[in-house]
Structure formats: structure tokens, C-alpha cells
Amino acid sequence: MKLFNNLRTPALLQILQLIAEPTKFLENNAAKYGDVFTVQVMGLKSPPIVFFSHPKQLVIVLPYLHTN
């Protein structure tokens, strides 16, 4: 499965940034990677989590997930 704009920051740093300043983390990554981006914030070996910073992107992604 193709990941959406996967962050290049190490997973541990992503976790720490999200804990320390969640709004800033999400806003900065949305500005850098676009409306849909993938992070690893549930643990060092966790599966990637896809964040949506704009609801219009759900209209594009959800039908795709439903057919697969």
C-alpha cells in the first residue's frame, strides 16, 4: 500500500514533538507535506498513521479504501 507523504523525521522525534506541541506538530507537517501525511506516533515499531488536515481529502481517500 502506498503511504501518503511519509515524514522523514525519526519516529521517536515525531512522538516527542506530538506530545510536546500537538497543534504545532500537525500544522507544521500539514504546511510541509500537504493535506494528507503519514506519521509514526504510536510507538517506534507501530504501523503508520495517516493524518488529514483538510476534510475534502477524505472524499478522495475513503472510496479508495472501501474498494480494496
All heavy atoms as TSV, in Angstrom:
chain	resi	resn	atom	element	x	y	z
A	1	MET	N	N	0.837	-1.175	0.000
A	1	MET	CA	C	0.000	0.000	0.000
A	1	MET	C	C	0.883	1.239	0.000
A	1	MET	O	O	1.833	1.322	0.761
A	1	MET	CB	C	-0.896	-0.007	1.232
A	1	MET	CG	C	-1.837	1.166	1.279
A	1	MET	SD	S	-3.121	0.918	2.516
A	1	MET	CE	C	-2.658	2.159	3.679
A	2	LYS	N	N	0.564	2.206	-0.840
A	2	LYS	CA	C	1.319	3.448	-0.917
A	2	LYS	C	C	0.990	4.327	0.290
A	2	LYS	O	O	-0.162	4.496	0.649
A	2	LYS	CB	C	0.964	4.193	-2.200
A	2	LYS	CG	C	1.701	5.504	-2.355
A	2	LYS	CD	C	1.150	6.267	-3.566
A	2	LYS	CE	C	1.823	7.598	-3.735
A	2	LYS	NZ	N	1.678	8.499	-2.604
A	3	LEU	N	N	2.033	4.867	0.915
A	3	LEU	CA	C	1.833	5.779	2.034
A	3	LEU	C	C	1.768	7.203	1.520
A	3	LEU	O	O	2.400	7.557	0.536
A	3	LEU	CB	C	2.972	5.644	3.045
A	3	LEU	CG	C	3.103	4.291	3.714
A	3	LEU	CD1	C	4.282	4.292	4.669
A	3	LEU	CD2	C	1.837	3.935	4.458
A	4	PHE	N	N	1.016	8.030	2.199
A	4	PHE	CA	C	0.856	9.422	1.837
A	4	PHE	C	C	1.925	10.278	2.513
A	4	PHE	O	O	1.965	10.352	3.727
A	4	PHE	CB	C	-0.514	9.934	2.275
A	4	PHE	CG	C	-1.646	9.236	1.620
A	4	PHE	CD1	C	-2.235	8.140	2.220
A	4	PHE	CD2	C	-2.116	9.658	0.405
A	4	PHE	CE1	C	-3.286	7.495	1.616
A	4	PHE	CE2	C	-3.174	9.021	-0.211
A	4	PHE	CZ	C	-3.760	7.933	0.401
A	5	ASN	N	N	2.785	10.920	1.737
A	5	ASN	CA	C	3.744	11.903	2.252
A	5	ASN	C	C	4.326	11.510	3.612
A	5	ASN	O	O	4.093	12.146	4.621
A	5	ASN	CB	C	3.090	13.282	2.346
A	5	ASN	CG	C	2.619	13.768	1.006
A	5	ASN	OD1	O	3.268	13.525	-0.005
A	5	ASN	ND2	N	1.496	14.435	0.971
A	6	ASN	N	N	5.068	10.443	3.620
A	6	ASN	CA	C	5.660	9.899	4.834
A	6	ASN	C	C	6.708	10.864	5.386
A	6	ASN	O	O	7.616	11.270	4.683
A	6	ASN	CB	C	6.293	8.544	4.526
A	6	ASN	CG	C	6.516	7.712	5.746
A	6	ASN	OD1	O	5.966	7.975	6.804
A	6	ASN	ND2	N	7.329	6.693	5.611
A	7	LEU	N	N	6.587	11.258	6.663
A	7	LEU	CA	C	7.560	12.153	7.284
A	7	LEU	C	C	8.924	11.488	7.327
A	7	LEU	O	O	9.033	10.290	7.561
A	7	LEU	CB	C	7.132	12.492	8.710
A	7	LEU	CG	C	6.226	13.698	8.889
A	7	LEU	CD1	C	4.878	13.480	8.250
A	7	LEU	CD2	C	6.077	14.020	10.348
A	8	ARG	N	N	9.955	12.268	7.124
A	8	ARG	CA	C	11.315	11.751	7.149
A	8	ARG	C	C	11.961	11.867	8.530
A	8	ARG	O	O	13.035	11.356	8.760
A	8	ARG	CB	C	12.160	12.487	6.115
A	8	ARG	CG	C	11.598	12.361	4.719
A	8	ARG	CD	C	12.610	12.706	3.669
A	8	ARG	NE	N	12.059	12.873	2.352
A	8	ARG	CZ	C	11.513	11.929	1.601
A	8	ARG	NH1	N	11.405	10.714	2.076
A	8	ARG	NH2	N	11.060	12.183	0.401
A	9	THR	N	N	11.273	12.502	9.454
A	9	THR	CA	C	11.753	12.636	10.821
A	9	THR	C	C	11.709	11.276	11.505
A	9	THR	O	O	10.739	10.536	11.335
A	9	THR	CB	C	10.844	13.621	11.593
A	9	THR	OG1	O	10.713	14.813	10.845
A	9	THR	CG2	C	11.390	13.928	12.962
A	10	PRO	N	N	12.734	10.921	12.303
A	10	PRO	CA	C	12.705	9.643	13.026
A	10	PRO	C	C	11.458	9.524	13.912
A	10	PRO	O	O	10.970	10.515	14.460
A	10	PRO	CB	C	13.975	9.682	13.878
A	10	PRO	CG	C	14.880	10.641	13.178
A	10	PRO	CD	C	13.980	11.653	12.531
A	11	ALA	N	N	10.952	8.305	14.052
A	11	ALA	CA	C	9.706	8.055	14.783
A	11	ALA	C	C	9.738	8.599	16.211
A	11	ALA	O	O	8.775	9.212	16.666
A	11	ALA	CB	C	9.392	6.562	14.802
A	12	LEU	N	N	10.842	8.415	16.920
A	12	LEU	CA	C	10.923	8.898	18.303
A	12	LEU	C	C	10.768	10.411	18.362
A	12	LEU	O	O	10.059	10.937	19.222
A	12	LEU	CB	C	12.246	8.465	18.949
A	12	LEU	CG	C	12.439	8.887	20.399
A	12	LEU	CD1	C	11.319	8.339	21.275
A	12	LEU	CD2	C	13.790	8.425	20.913
A	13	LEU	N	N	11.385	11.116	17.442
A	13	LEU	CA	C	11.262	12.573	17.407
A	13	LEU	C	C	9.832	12.992	17.061
A	13	LEU	O	O	9.305	13.951	17.632
A	13	LEU	CB	C	12.257	13.169	16.409
A	13	LEU	CG	C	12.386	14.676	16.407
A	13	LEU	CD1	C	12.665	15.228	17.795
A	13	LEU	CD2	C	13.484	15.108	15.448
A	14	GLN	N	N	9.174	12.264	16.173
A	14	GLN	CA	C	7.768	12.560	15.853
A	14	GLN	C	C	6.900	12.428	17.098
A	14	GLN	O	O	6.058	13.284	17.375
A	14	GLN	CB	C	7.252	11.599	14.775
A	14	GLN	CG	C	7.853	11.807	13.417
A	14	GLN	CD	C	7.310	10.796	12.417
A	14	GLN	OE1	O	6.136	10.435	12.456
A	14	GLN	NE2	N	8.165	10.354	11.513
A	15	ILE	N	N	7.130	11.371	17.861
A	15	ILE	CA	C	6.353	11.131	19.084
A	15	ILE	C	C	6.560	12.267	20.075
A	15	ILE	O	O	5.605	12.819	20.624
A	15	ILE	CB	C	6.741	9.783	19.723
A	15	ILE	CG1	C	6.346	8.630	18.808
A	15	ILE	CG2	C	6.098	9.624	21.100
A	15	ILE	CD1	C	6.976	7.301	19.180
A	16	LEU	N	N	7.824	12.647	20.288
A	16	LEU	CA	C	8.130	13.711	21.245
A	16	LEU	C	C	7.546	15.052	20.806
A	16	LEU	O	O	7.014	15.806	21.628
A	16	LEU	CB	C	9.644	13.828	21.433
A	16	LEU	CG	C	10.313	12.623	22.092
A	16	LEU	CD1	C	11.829	12.787	22.103
A	16	LEU	CD2	C	9.779	12.409	23.494
A	17	GLN	N	N	7.622	15.353	19.509
A	17	GLN	CA	C	7.056	16.603	19.007
A	17	GLN	C	C	5.540	16.625	19.170
A	17	GLN	O	O	4.972	17.650	19.557
A	17	GLN	CB	C	7.416	16.786	17.530
A	17	GLN	CG	C	8.871	17.106	17.302
A	17	GLN	CD	C	9.237	17.116	15.820
A	17	GLN	OE1	O	8.567	16.502	15.001
A	17	GLN	NE2	N	10.307	17.818	15.495
A	18	LEU	N	N	4.889	15.507	18.887
A	18	LEU	CA	C	3.435	15.442	19.015
A	18	LEU	C	C	2.999	15.597	20.473
A	18	LEU	O	O	2.013	16.278	20.770
A	18	LEU	CB	C	2.892	14.133	18.443
A	18	LEU	CG	C	1.376	13.977	18.470
A	18	LEU	CD1	C	0.697	15.051	17.642
A	18	LEU	CD2	C	0.978	12.605	17.969
A	19	ILE	N	N	3.739	15.014	21.395
A	19	ILE	CA	C	3.411	15.119	22.822
A	19	ILE	C	C	3.647	16.547	23.318
A	19	ILE	O	O	2.812	17.112	24.017
A	19	ILE	CB	C	4.236	14.118	23.656
A	19	ILE	CG1	C	3.765	12.693	23.357
A	19	ILE	CG2	C	4.120	14.422	25.151
A	19	ILE	CD1	C	4.673	11.622	23.921
A	20	ALA	N	N	4.783	17.133	22.944
A	20	ALA	CA	C	5.160	18.453	23.452
A	20	ALA	C	C	4.278	19.574	22.903
A	20	ALA	O	O	3.835	20.448	23.655
A	20	ALA	CB	C	6.622	18.741	23.122
A	21	GLU	N	N	4.038	19.554	21.600
A	21	GLU	CA	C	3.264	20.621	20.965
A	21	GLU	C	C	2.403	20.041	19.834
A	21	GLU	O	O	2.745	20.164	18.666
A	21	GLU	CB	C	4.194	21.693	20.407
A	21	GLU	CG	C	5.037	22.377	21.469
A	21	GLU	CD	C	5.877	23.494	20.894
A	21	GLU	OE1	O	5.310	24.588	20.716
A	21	GLU	OE2	O	7.050	23.252	20.607
A	22	PRO	N	N	1.279	19.405	20.188
A	22	PRO	CA	C	0.489	18.703	19.182
A	22	PRO	C	C	-0.035	19.596	18.054
A	22	PRO	O	O	0.037	19.222	16.883
A	22	PRO	CB	C	-0.664	18.085	19.982
A	22	PRO	CG	C	-0.654	18.762	21.300
A	22	PRO	CD	C	0.722	19.296	21.513
A	23	THR	N	N	-0.542	20.764	18.383
A	23	THR	CA	C	-1.089	21.641	17.344
A	23	THR	C	C	0.004	22.112	16.403
A	23	THR	O	O	-0.160	22.080	15.176
A	23	THR	CB	C	-1.813	22.848	17.973
A	23	THR	OG1	O	-2.830	22.366	18.845
A	23	THR	CG2	C	-2.438	23.725	16.913
A	24	LYS	N	N	1.114	22.531	16.959
A	24	LYS	CA	C	2.244	22.987	16.139
A	24	LYS	C	C	2.766	21.845	15.258
A	24	LYS	O	O	3.075	22.047	14.084
A	24	LYS	CB	C	3.363	23.516	17.040
A	24	LYS	CG	C	4.538	24.067	16.291
A	24	LYS	CD	C	5.578	24.628	17.247
A	24	LYS	CE	C	6.800	25.091	16.495
A	24	LYS	NZ	N	7.832	25.598	17.413
A	25	PHE	N	N	2.860	20.644	15.816
A	25	PHE	CA	C	3.315	19.474	15.062
A	25	PHE	C	C	2.430	19.233	13.841
A	25	PHE	O	O	2.907	19.064	12.727
A	25	PHE	CB	C	3.311	18.232	15.976
A	25	PHE	CG	C	3.621	16.945	15.282
A	25	PHE	CD1	C	4.928	16.609	14.964
A	25	PHE	CD2	C	2.609	16.052	14.946
A	25	PHE	CE1	C	5.216	15.401	14.324
A	25	PHE	CE2	C	2.887	14.857	14.318
A	25	PHE	CZ	C	4.199	14.531	14.001
A	26	LEU	N	N	1.120	19.230	14.060
A	26	LEU	CA	C	0.183	18.969	12.969
A	26	LEU	C	C	0.170	20.109	11.948
A	26	LEU	O	O	0.172	19.865	10.740
A	26	LEU	CB	C	-1.215	18.718	13.528
A	26	LEU	CG	C	-1.342	17.470	14.394
A	26	LEU	CD1	C	-2.708	17.412	15.057
A	26	LEU	CD2	C	-1.076	16.212	13.585
A	27	GLU	N	N	0.185	21.351	12.412
A	27	GLU	CA	C	0.185	22.488	11.490
A	27	GLU	C	C	1.460	22.535	10.653
A	27	GLU	O	O	1.402	22.775	9.442
A	27	GLU	CB	C	0.010	23.794	12.258
A	27	GLU	CG	C	-1.388	23.991	12.800
A	27	GLU	CD	C	-1.538	25.218	13.671
A	27	GLU	OE1	O	-0.518	25.834	14.060
A	27	GLU	OE2	O	-2.695	25.571	13.983
A	28	ASN	N	N	2.607	22.322	11.284
A	28	ASN	CA	C	3.886	22.351	10.554
A	28	ASN	C	C	3.946	21.249	9.492
A	28	ASN	O	O	4.397	21.488	8.369
A	28	ASN	CB	C	5.065	22.205	11.509
A	28	ASN	CG	C	5.316	23.449	12.324
A	28	ASN	OD1	O	4.786	24.512	12.034
A	28	ASN	ND2	N	6.100	23.309	13.375
A	29	ASN	N	N	3.498	20.060	9.853
A	29	ASN	CA	C	3.550	18.961	8.893
A	29	ASN	C	C	2.531	19.127	7.775
A	29	ASN	O	O	2.806	18.774	6.630
A	29	ASN	CB	C	3.389	17.618	9.607
A	29	ASN	CG	C	4.644	17.272	10.378
A	29	ASN	OD1	O	5.742	17.342	9.849
A	29	ASN	ND2	N	4.490	16.918	11.633
A	30	ALA	N	N	1.384	19.693	8.080
A	30	ALA	CA	C	0.402	19.974	7.031
A	30	ALA	C	C	0.955	21.007	6.056
A	30	ALA	O	O	0.793	20.880	4.844
A	30	ALA	CB	C	-0.903	20.458	7.645
A	31	ALA	N	N	1.652	22.018	6.579
A	31	ALA	CA	C	2.249	23.042	5.708
A	31	ALA	C	C	3.365	22.449	4.847
A	31	ALA	O	O	3.513	22.808	3.682
A	31	ALA	CB	C	2.783	24.189	6.551
A	32	LYS	N	N	4.123	21.532	5.420
A	32	LYS	CA	C	5.269	20.967	4.705
A	32	LYS	C	C	4.877	19.839	3.742
A	32	LYS	O	O	5.400	19.741	2.640
A	32	LYS	CB	C	6.289	20.441	5.721
A	32	LYS	CG	C	7.572	19.949	5.115
A	32	LYS	CD	C	8.586	19.611	6.192
A	32	LYS	CE	C	9.894	19.169	5.583
A	32	LYS	NZ	N	10.898	18.872	6.600
A	33	TYR	N	N	3.938	18.968	4.156
A	33	TYR	CA	C	3.621	17.759	3.393
A	33	TYR	C	C	2.255	17.779	2.709
A	33	TYR	O	O	1.924	16.871	1.971
A	33	TYR	CB	C	3.716	16.524	4.296
A	33	TYR	CG	C	5.106	16.285	4.813
A	33	TYR	CD1	C	5.464	16.639	6.101
A	33	TYR	CD2	C	6.075	15.715	3.997
A	33	TYR	CE1	C	6.746	16.423	6.572
A	33	TYR	CE2	C	7.363	15.491	4.464
A	33	TYR	CZ	C	7.688	15.850	5.750
A	33	TYR	OH	O	8.955	15.634	6.209
A	34	GLY	N	N	1.435	18.772	2.991
A	34	GLY	CA	C	0.123	18.849	2.352
A	34	GLY	C	C	-0.997	18.379	3.250
A	34	GLY	O	O	-0.821	18.145	4.444
A	35	ASP	N	N	-2.172	18.225	2.646
A	35	ASP	CA	C	-3.379	17.911	3.403
A	35	ASP	C	C	-3.407	16.494	3.972
A	35	ASP	O	O	-4.138	16.215	4.908
A	35	ASP	CB	C	-4.615	18.099	2.517
A	35	ASP	CG	C	-4.868	19.559	2.191
A	35	ASP	OD1	O	-4.428	20.423	2.966
A	35	ASP	OD2	O	-5.509	19.827	1.163
A	36	VAL	N	N	-2.637	15.578	3.394
A	36	VAL	CA	C	-2.592	14.193	3.859
A	36	VAL	C	C	-1.136	13.814	4.076
A	36	VAL	O	O	-0.314	13.962	3.182
A	36	VAL	CB	C	-3.235	13.234	2.828
A	36	VAL	CG1	C	-3.208	11.807	3.345
A	36	VAL	CG2	C	-4.647	13.657	2.495
A	37	PHE	N	N	-0.811	13.348	5.286
A	37	PHE	CA	C	0.555	12.921	5.560
A	37	PHE	C	C	0.558	11.761	6.547
A	37	PHE	O	O	-0.394	11.552	7.281
A	37	PHE	CB	C	1.426	14.086	6.064
A	37	PHE	CG	C	0.891	14.792	7.282
A	37	PHE	CD1	C	1.269	14.402	8.548
A	37	PHE	CD2	C	0.006	15.849	7.142
A	37	PHE	CE1	C	0.785	15.057	9.665
A	37	PHE	CE2	C	-0.480	16.514	8.246
A	37	PHE	CZ	C	-0.093	16.116	9.510
A	38	THR	N	N	1.641	11.002	6.522
A	38	THR	CA	C	1.758	9.794	7.322
A	38	THR	C	C	2.828	9.973	8.396
A	38	THR	O	O	3.905	10.465	8.115
A	38	THR	CB	C	2.154	8.608	6.415
A	38	THR	OG1	O	1.221	8.534	5.347
A	38	THR	CG2	C	2.141	7.309	7.171
A	39	VAL	N	N	2.494	9.564	9.619
A	39	VAL	CA	C	3.432	9.672	10.737
A	39	VAL	C	C	3.499	8.344	11.486
A	39	VAL	O	O	2.648	7.472	11.315
A	39	VAL	CB	C	3.022	10.801	11.712
A	39	VAL	CG1	C	3.045	12.147	11.033
A	39	VAL	CG2	C	1.666	10.555	12.307
A	40	GLN	N	N	4.520	8.208	12.317
A	40	GLN	CA	C	4.653	7.030	13.188
A	40	GLN	C	C	4.690	7.524	14.618
A	40	GLN	O	O	5.750	7.790	15.158
A	40	GLN	CB	C	5.933	6.270	12.864
A	40	GLN	CG	C	5.700	5.064	12.005
A	40	GLN	CD	C	6.968	4.279	11.835
A	40	GLN	OE1	O	7.899	4.757	11.211
A	40	GLN	NE2	N	6.984	3.088	12.366
A	41	VAL	N	N	3.530	7.680	15.218
A	41	VAL	CA	C	3.458	8.269	16.553
A	41	VAL	C	C	2.863	7.344	17.614
A	41	VAL	O	O	2.676	7.755	18.740
A	41	VAL	CB	C	2.661	9.599	16.533
A	41	VAL	CG1	C	3.400	10.664	15.756
A	41	VAL	CG2	C	1.280	9.399	15.970
A	42	MET	N	N	2.603	6.110	17.269
A	42	MET	CA	C	2.028	5.178	18.232
A	42	MET	C	C	3.086	4.251	18.828
A	42	MET	O	O	2.761	3.293	19.504
A	42	MET	CB	C	0.923	4.354	17.573
A	42	MET	CG	C	-0.238	5.190	17.046
A	42	MET	SD	S	-1.041	6.199	18.304
A	42	MET	CE	C	-1.811	4.952	19.284
A	43	GLY	N	N	4.332	4.536	18.560
A	43	GLY	CA	C	5.427	3.708	19.065
A	43	GLY	C	C	6.477	3.535	17.989
A	43	GLY	O	O	6.228	3.792	16.815
A	44	LEU	N	N	7.655	3.118	18.401
A	44	LEU	CA	C	8.775	3.033	17.468
A	44	LEU	C	C	8.553	2.015	16.359
A	44	LEU	O	O	9.047	2.167	15.259
A	44	LEU	CB	C	10.058	2.724	18.222
A	44	LEU	CG	C	10.491	3.798	19.220
A	44	LEU	CD1	C	11.753	3.362	19.951
A	44	LEU	CD2	C	10.702	5.122	18.526
A	45	LYS	N	N	7.815	0.955	16.644
A	45	LYS	CA	C	7.578	-0.070	15.622
A	45	LYS	C	C	6.106	-0.141	15.227
A	45	LYS	O	O	5.623	-1.161	14.760
A	45	LYS	CB	C	8.065	-1.427	16.126
A	45	LYS	CG	C	9.558	-1.445	16.347
A	45	LYS	CD	C	10.047	-2.812	16.695
A	45	LYS	CE	C	11.537	-2.719	16.984
A	45	LYS	NZ	N	12.296	-3.647	16.247
A	46	SER	N	N	5.416	0.972	15.407
A	46	SER	CA	C	3.989	0.999	15.104
A	46	SER	C	C	3.737	1.118	13.607
A	46	SER	O	O	4.608	1.569	12.863
A	46	SER	CB	C	3.334	2.190	15.805
A	46	SER	OG	O	3.693	3.393	15.169
A	47	PRO	N	N	2.558	0.718	13.187
A	47	PRO	CA	C	2.212	0.963	11.784
A	47	PRO	C	C	2.030	2.468	11.573
A	47	PRO	O	O	1.768	3.207	12.525
A	47	PRO	CB	C	0.879	0.226	11.613
A	47	PRO	CG	C	0.333	0.089	12.975
A	47	PRO	CD	C	1.500	0.046	13.909
A	48	PRO	N	N	2.171	2.937	10.356
A	48	PRO	CA	C	1.999	4.365	10.094
A	48	PRO	C	C	0.550	4.813	10.293
A	48	PRO	O	O	-0.381	4.040	10.080
A	48	PRO	CB	C	2.426	4.523	8.638
A	48	PRO	CG	C	2.487	3.165	8.069
A	48	PRO	CD	C	2.542	2.181	9.184
A	49	ILE	N	N	0.388	6.043	10.725
A	49	ILE	CA	C	-0.921	6.647	10.934
A	49	ILE	C	C	-1.069	7.776	9.912
A	49	ILE	O	O	-0.178	8.605	9.766
A	49	ILE	CB	C	-1.043	7.245	12.354
A	49	ILE	CG1	C	-0.698	6.225	13.428
A	49	ILE	CG2	C	-2.410	7.866	12.573
A	49	ILE	CD1	C	-1.612	5.046	13.505
A	50	VAL	N	N	-2.193	7.805	9.213
A	50	VAL	CA	C	-2.436	8.842	8.211
A	50	VAL	C	C	-3.250	9.963	8.852
A	50	VAL	O	O	-4.297	9.717	9.446
A	50	VAL	CB	C	-3.181	8.278	6.982
A	50	VAL	CG1	C	-3.452	9.374	5.966
A	50	VAL	CG2	C	-2.379	7.146	6.356
A	51	PHE	N	N	-2.731	11.199	8.749
A	51	PHE	CA	C	-3.422	12.380	9.245
A	51	PHE	C	C	-3.998	13.158	8.076
A	51	PHE	O	O	-3.353	13.286	7.035
A	51	PHE	CB	C	-2.454	13.288	10.016
A	51	PHE	CG	C	-2.231	12.871	11.433
A	51	PHE	CD1	C	-1.322	11.880	11.742
A	51	PHE	CD2	C	-2.926	13.477	12.468
A	51	PHE	CE1	C	-1.101	11.498	13.052
A	51	PHE	CE2	C	-2.720	13.095	13.776
A	51	PHE	CZ	C	-1.797	12.101	14.064
A	52	PHE	N	N	-5.189	13.688	8.265
A	52	PHE	CA	C	-5.846	14.531	7.269
A	52	PHE	C	C	-5.991	15.924	7.864
A	52	PHE	O	O	-6.608	16.079	8.906
A	52	PHE	CB	C	-7.238	13.986	6.935
A	52	PHE	CG	C	-7.210	12.629	6.306
A	52	PHE	CD1	C	-7.220	11.482	7.084
A	52	PHE	CD2	C	-7.156	12.494	4.932
A	52	PHE	CE1	C	-7.188	10.230	6.504
A	52	PHE	CE2	C	-7.123	11.245	4.346
A	52	PHE	CZ	C	-7.133	10.113	5.129
A	53	SER	N	N	-5.433	16.920	7.189
A	53	SER	CA	C	-5.567	18.273	7.705
A	53	SER	C	C	-6.680	19.045	7.012
A	53	SER	O	O	-6.939	20.187	7.353
A	53	SER	CB	C	-4.240	19.029	7.573
A	53	SER	OG	O	-3.896	19.191	6.223
A	54	HIS	N	N	-7.327	18.417	6.055
A	54	HIS	CA	C	-8.444	19.053	5.370
A	54	HIS	C	C	-9.506	17.994	5.074
A	54	HIS	O	O	-9.201	16.954	4.492
A	54	HIS	CB	C	-7.977	19.719	4.076
A	54	HIS	CG	C	-8.947	20.721	3.568
A	54	HIS	ND1	N	-10.121	20.366	2.944
A	54	HIS	CD2	C	-8.928	22.071	3.614
A	54	HIS	CE1	C	-10.780	21.456	2.623
A	54	HIS	NE2	N	-10.082	22.505	3.011
A	55	PRO	N	N	-10.749	18.236	5.447
A	55	PRO	CA	C	-11.788	17.214	5.274
A	55	PRO	C	C	-12.064	16.823	3.821
A	55	PRO	O	O	-12.519	15.716	3.561
A	55	PRO	CB	C	-13.032	17.831	5.915
A	55	PRO	CG	C	-12.723	19.254	6.156
A	55	PRO	CD	C	-11.247	19.426	6.112
A	56	LYS	N	N	-11.772	17.696	2.870
A	56	LYS	CA	C	-12.019	17.352	1.467
A	56	LYS	C	C	-11.189	16.149	1.025
A	56	LYS	O	O	-11.573	15.440	0.109
A	56	LYS	CB	C	-11.734	18.546	0.563
A	56	LYS	CG	C	-12.776	19.625	0.656
A	56	LYS	CD	C	-12.499	20.729	-0.333
A	56	LYS	CE	C	-13.569	21.794	-0.228
A	56	LYS	NZ	N	-13.346	22.891	-1.163
A	57	GLN	N	N	-10.066	15.919	1.663
A	57	GLN	CA	C	-9.216	14.789	1.300
A	57	GLN	C	C	-9.868	13.456	1.636
A	57	GLN	O	O	-9.593	12.449	0.999
A	57	GLN	CB	C	-7.852	14.905	1.972
A	57	GLN	CG	C	-7.063	16.112	1.530
A	57	GLN	CD	C	-6.832	16.121	0.026
A	57	GLN	OE1	O	-6.548	15.102	-0.577
A	57	GLN	NE2	N	-6.962	17.279	-0.582
A	58	LEU	N	N	-10.737	13.436	2.625
A	58	LEU	CA	C	-11.442	12.202	2.979
A	58	LEU	C	C	-12.327	11.717	1.837
A	58	LEU	O	O	-12.486	10.524	1.628
A	58	LEU	CB	C	-12.285	12.410	4.236
A	58	LEU	CG	C	-11.496	12.575	5.525
A	58	LEU	CD1	C	-12.414	13.023	6.644
A	58	LEU	CD2	C	-10.787	11.306	5.894
A	59	VAL	N	N	-12.901	12.647	1.085
A	59	VAL	CA	C	-13.747	12.295	-0.050
A	59	VAL	C	C	-12.947	11.522	-1.098
A	59	VAL	O	O	-13.459	10.633	-1.756
A	59	VAL	CB	C	-14.364	13.572	-0.674
A	59	VAL	CG1	C	-15.151	13.253	-1.929
A	59	VAL	CG2	C	-15.234	14.272	0.344
A	60	ILE	N	N	-11.671	11.834	-1.200
A	60	ILE	CA	C	-10.799	11.163	-2.162
A	60	ILE	C	C	-10.349	9.801	-1.635
A	60	ILE	O	O	-10.364	8.812	-2.355
A	60	ILE	CB	C	-9.566	12.040	-2.481
A	60	ILE	CG1	C	-10.020	13.336	-3.146
A	60	ILE	CG2	C	-8.566	11.288	-3.341
A	60	ILE	CD1	C	-8.945	14.386	-3.246
A	61	VAL	N	N	-9.985	9.723	-0.378
A	61	VAL	CA	C	-9.366	8.521	0.178
A	61	VAL	C	C	-10.378	7.454	0.578
A	61	VAL	O	O	-10.175	6.272	0.306
A	61	VAL	CB	C	-8.483	8.892	1.386
A	61	VAL	CG1	C	-7.933	7.651	2.046
A	61	VAL	CG2	C	-7.349	9.796	0.937
A	62	LEU	N	N	-11.469	7.823	1.199
A	62	LEU	CA	C	-12.413	6.826	1.719
A	62	LEU	C	C	-13.004	5.921	0.633
A	62	LEU	O	O	-13.089	4.707	0.847
A	62	LEU	CB	C	-13.506	7.495	2.540
A	62	LEU	CG	C	-13.036	8.050	3.887
A	62	LEU	CD1	C	-14.186	8.730	4.616
A	62	LEU	CD2	C	-12.422	6.978	4.753
A	63	PRO	N	N	-13.408	6.429	-0.512
A	63	PRO	CA	C	-13.894	5.496	-1.541
A	63	PRO	C	C	-12.817	4.497	-1.978
A	63	PRO	O	O	-13.106	3.341	-2.243
A	63	PRO	CB	C	-14.294	6.409	-2.704
A	63	PRO	CG	C	-14.564	7.706	-2.062
A	63	PRO	CD	C	-13.605	7.803	-0.913
A	64	TYR	N	N	-11.569	4.927	-2.031
A	64	TYR	CA	C	-10.468	4.046	-2.394
A	64	TYR	C	C	-10.318	2.919	-1.376
A	64	TYR	O	O	-10.160	1.762	-1.721
A	64	TYR	CB	C	-9.168	4.846	-2.512
A	64	TYR	CG	C	-7.945	3.965	-2.680
A	64	TYR	CD1	C	-7.655	3.382	-3.905
A	64	TYR	CD2	C	-7.116	3.698	-1.596
A	64	TYR	CE1	C	-6.554	2.564	-4.050
A	64	TYR	CE2	C	-6.021	2.882	-1.747
A	64	TYR	CZ	C	-5.741	2.325	-2.960
A	64	TYR	OH	O	-4.654	1.507	-3.111
A	65	LEU	N	N	-10.383	3.247	-0.104
A	65	LEU	CA	C	-10.247	2.240	0.950
A	65	LEU	C	C	-11.421	1.270	0.933
A	65	LEU	O	O	-11.255	0.085	1.219
A	65	LEU	CB	C	-10.151	2.907	2.315
A	65	LEU	CG	C	-8.898	3.751	2.559
A	65	LEU	CD1	C	-9.009	4.442	3.914
A	65	LEU	CD2	C	-7.644	2.919	2.488
A	66	HIS	N	N	-12.573	1.740	0.584
A	66	HIS	CA	C	-13.765	0.888	0.558
A	66	HIS	C	C	-13.687	-0.173	-0.545
A	66	HIS	O	O	-14.199	-1.270	-0.382
A	66	HIS	CB	C	-15.011	1.749	0.371
A	66	HIS	CG	C	-16.276	0.962	0.360
A	66	HIS	ND1	N	-16.749	0.300	1.483
A	66	HIS	CD2	C	-17.172	0.704	-0.615
A	66	HIS	CE1	C	-17.864	-0.322	1.178
A	66	HIS	NE2	N	-18.151	-0.088	-0.086
A	67	THR	N	N	-13.016	0.131	-1.637
A	67	THR	CA	C	-12.946	-0.821	-2.759
A	67	THR	C	C	-11.823	-1.829	-2.616
A	67	THR	O	O	-11.767	-2.779	-3.367
A	67	THR	CB	C	-12.769	-0.076	-4.096
A	67	THR	OG1	O	-11.539	0.660	-4.059
A	67	THR	CG2	C	-13.932	0.838	-4.374
A	68	ASN	N	N	-10.907	-1.634	-1.677
A	68	ASN	CA	C	-9.755	-2.548	-1.528
A	68	ASN	C	C	-9.888	-3.444	-0.338
A	68	ASN	O	O	-10.340	-3.235	0.639
A	68	ASN	CB	C	-8.459	-1.762	-1.442
A	68	ASN	CG	C	-8.139	-1.132	-2.780
A	68	ASN	OD1	O	-8.284	-1.762	-3.802
A	68	ASN	ND2	N	-7.729	0.111	-2.749
